[in-house]
Amino acid sequence: MKTSPHVKPQLTNVEIIEDVKNESHARKELIRVYAVSITFSDVDFQQCVFSDCYFRNCTFIRCNFIGVAFKSSILRGSRFEGCKFEYSSWERTILDDDFLDRCLPGEENLARDLARMLRTNFTQIGNYEAVNKAASKEVRLTGVHFYKAAYSAESYYRSKYKGLTRLKMGALHAKWKAFDLLWGNGESIFRVAVSAAFIILVAALLSHLFIETRPFRDDLRAVAFGFWGLSVGSTLKPSLALGLNLARLVLFGLFMAILVKRLSRR
């Protein structure tokens, strides 16, 4: 097995005191590097390692962070404009959660992987609002990836996903979509409430059209109370009451699962 040296030059215990522009620092290891309110323009940090660094209120413009590893660093207040973060890794690094809105890659599979990495990072630093935000973005990007893998005409997807693999991705997208509508794939209490309202409305329509001969308003009222196991003087057919009880139990279970998931991130 042939090998070659892969030692990263180190930049250790220094403070950057002026703006940096059009420089290459690729494949270096930056240890305890300090900078405040510094602008970095068109700087190449590809495959660098940032360890215990402090970059506060800095501005990074069109910088290359592909393959970079951030470890135990502080980037609070720093802004990133037009930067590349594909294949980067993050560990115990403090940064603002608007990074998720501004800096994810354009490719949804790479953006999903970065959102997943940042979710773990935010958990490590105790930023639980950012954890939930990253998880929501990860779920959404997963659905976009499944959709494109199954249906997109882009050459990347059509060359990678063919035949049975494409059918599998279509099935995964259908499953993802169904669970997204039901409970936001475990991230949306609002979707659970909407699902409950939809079930009540459909059950009331079925009762009005095929079971009872009474005004729709009375059916809707009876079904709404029946969904919660209450009786308001007008009875429901046993089969409909059973279905509503089962639906209530399922949705309550999903509701509790979301709460437990969110609380477990704290």
Secondary structure, 3 states (H helix, E strand, C coil): CCCCCCCCCEEEEEECCCCEECCECCCCEEEEEEEECCEEECCECCCCEEECCEEECCEEECCECCCCEEECCECCCCEEECCECCCCEEECCECCCCHHHHCCCCCHHHHHHHHHHHHHHHHHHCCHHHHHHHHHHHHHHHHHHHHHHHHCCCHHHHHHCCHHHHHHHHHHHHHHHHHHHHHHHHCCHHHHHHHHHHHHHHHHHHHHHHHCCCCHHHHHHHHHHHHCCCCCCCCCCHHHHHHHHHHHHHHHHHHHHHHHHHHHCC
